[in-house]
Amino acid sequence: MKTQIYSTNGENKGEIDIPEVFNAQIRDDILKKAFRIISLSNRHPYGSSPLAGTRRVGATSRPGMGISRMPRVAGSSRAVQLGSTKGGRSPHSPRSTKNLILRINKKEKAIAWKSALAMTADPEAVKIRGHVFRQDLSFPIVVEDEMDSIDKSRDAMVFLQSIGVWDDVERSKNGTKIRAGRGKMRNRRYRTPKSLLIVTENPAKLKAFRSFSGIDVAYSDNISISKLAPGGVGGRLVIYTESAFKKIGGVQ
């Protein structure tokens, strides 16, 4: 099977063979499992100090005093150090030494990555995910390498309009909402829907695209499942440069 190669003006430049990796069997269940493990493994360790609640000096009274023999502050009835007392140690608090990294079988991870990649070549899967694009686009979307020379946001917008995916950027911009909950106070006030992903050999040259809402740029040698299938849902709208597309075709 073949797909079209688009120029930076949105015109058909030629055809290119679709690599076999884009025809891999789609396994949604393994994809969701892999995404969950990757997301949980990215958590930051956190926890209270191991000495929290144990820095107070307390002495235990002798029997026959009419009070329970708990360590108490000298000259007071305030109990300290125990987990059952106010201001005492926390017996079951989070520990920063806990191992938060989860494992996944290498073959399962490979199947998940190929499934996410194959779903980018399926226009129905891309449409189900909510992306907006021109109906006559040829999937997977491949653009000539001249795209790397676009260094101005104005030119980048004209290019996306000529390809027929600018409406998806507008969808992401209009869908930006204020996050519900405590996240508003933790430097993540806004929640922005994901738009298209650009896969190239020279991600440093595509800074003009990063200013648009929801757009990500990835290196062809390091396309993660998190970028191909945000939220564990495959079918992201992806644009490949011609050289990056050929390089991905060599993956077995």
WOWOMO-V515132 format. One record per residue. N is the residue number from 0. RES is the residue in one letter. PHI is phi in whole degrees, -180 to 180 (* if undefined). PSI is psi in whole degrees, 0 to 359 (none if undefined). Layout:
n->{N N}
res->{RES RES}
phi->{PHI PHI}
psi->{PSI PSI}
This chain:
n->{0 1 2 3 4 5 6 7 8 9 10 11 12 13 14 15 16 17 18 19 20 21 22 23 24 25 26 27 28 29 30 31 32 33 34 35 36 37 38 39 40 41 42 43 44 45 46 47 48 49 50 51 52 53 54 55 56 57 58 59 60 61 62 63 64 65 66 67 68 69 70 71 72 73 74 75 76 77 78 79 80 81 82 83 84 85 86 87 88 89 90 91 92 93 94 95 96 97 98 99 100 101 102 103 104 105 106 107 108 109 110 111 112 113 114 115 116 117 118 119 120 121 122 123 124 125 126 127 128 129 130 131 132 133 134 135 136 137 138 139 140 141 142 143 144 145 146 147 148 149 150 151 152 153 154 155 156 157 158 159 160 161 162 163 164 165 166 167 168 169 170 171 172 173 174 175 176 177 178 179 180 181 182 183 184 185 186 187 188 189 190 191 192 193 194 195 196 197 198 199 200 201 202 203 204 205 206 207 208 209 210 211 212 213 214 215 216 217 218 219 220 221 222 223 224 225 226 227 228 229 230 231 232 233 234 235 236 237 238 239 240 241 242 243 244 245 246 247 248 249 250 251}
res->{M K T Q I Y S T N G E N K G E I D I P E V F N A Q I R D D I L K K A F R I I S L S N R H P Y G S S P L A G T R R V G A T S R P G M G I S R M P R V A G S S R A V Q L G S T K G G R S P H S P R S T K N L I L R I N K K E K A I A W K S A L A M T A D P E A V K I R G H V F R Q D L S F P I V V E D E M D S I D K S R D A M V F L Q S I G V W D D V E R S K N G T K I R A G R G K M R N R R Y R T P K S L L I V T E N P A K L K A F R S F S G I D V A Y S D N I S I S K L A P G G V G G R L V I Y T E S A F K K I G G V Q}
phi->{* -127 -135 -78 -106 -97 -86 -69 -95 85 -94 -74 -99 167 -128 -144 -70 -83 -61 -64 -63 -79 -104 -65 -67 -90 -123 -64 -65 -70 -63 -66 -64 -64 -64 -63 -66 -64 -66 -68 -75 -89 -68 -91 -61 -149 166 -84 -67 -60 -97 -61 83 -117 -87 -84 -89 -135 -123 -95 -77 -80 -64 87 -92 85 -131 -66 -86 -112 -66 -128 -66 -59 78 -147 -96 -72 -83 -138 74 -86 -72 -93 -115 -69 81 -84 -71 -98 -73 -130 -76 -61 -115 -71 -88 -69 -82 -100 -86 -103 -113 -141 -60 -61 -69 -66 -65 -66 -65 -64 -65 -68 -64 -64 -69 -66 -71 -73 -96 -107 -61 -68 -66 -67 -70 -63 -71 108 -75 -117 -155 -69 -68 -93 -68 -95 -104 -67 -82 -121 -124 -61 -68 -63 -61 -67 -85 -75 -123 -124 -63 -64 -66 -65 -66 -62 -63 -65 -68 -70 -73 105 -122 -65 -61 -72 -66 -64 -61 -67 -65 -73 -90 -68 -127 -77 -66 -85 97 -70 -60 -61 -96 -123 65 -140 -68 -111 -115 -113 -63 -76 -105 -80 -116 -110 -108 -145 -89 -129 -64 -69 -86 -104 -69 -65 -86 -71 -79 -85 -67 80 -89 -119 -121 -130 -85 -63 -82 -143 -92 -86 -63 -63 -87 -73 -139 -59 75 80 -109 -77 99 -75 -75 -125 -114 -106 -77 -61 -67 -67 -64 -67 -69 -66 -64 -84 -77 -103}
psi->{154 160 161 149 121 145 174 350 1 8 156 123 334 198 157 145 139 122 156 332 336 352 16 155 134 123 95 324 316 326 314 323 314 318 320 317 318 318 317 330 345 3 149 134 142 160 168 168 140 338 2 129 1 8 352 141 128 149 145 133 162 166 156 10 353 6 158 148 77 150 125 155 138 131 13 165 7 119 148 168 333 152 342 6 156 129 3 189 158 111 335 36 161 144 133 348 358 139 114 0 126 158 153 145 139 321 322 320 322 320 319 317 317 325 316 322 318 328 340 344 2 107 329 319 323 321 321 327 346 3 153 129 168 136 333 15 143 124 145 153 118 134 147 160 348 346 331 343 356 115 7 142 326 315 324 320 318 320 314 326 321 327 325 27 7 329 332 326 320 322 318 318 316 340 1 123 161 130 143 145 194 345 338 332 4 39 26 58 325 147 117 126 149 136 218 160 134 122 124 172 342 73 336 339 350 43 337 334 340 342 348 151 128 359 135 150 132 152 139 334 350 60 114 160 327 329 325 328 74 135 6 10 116 171 32 147 114 138 125 137 158 315 321 323 318 323 321 330 341 356 133 none}
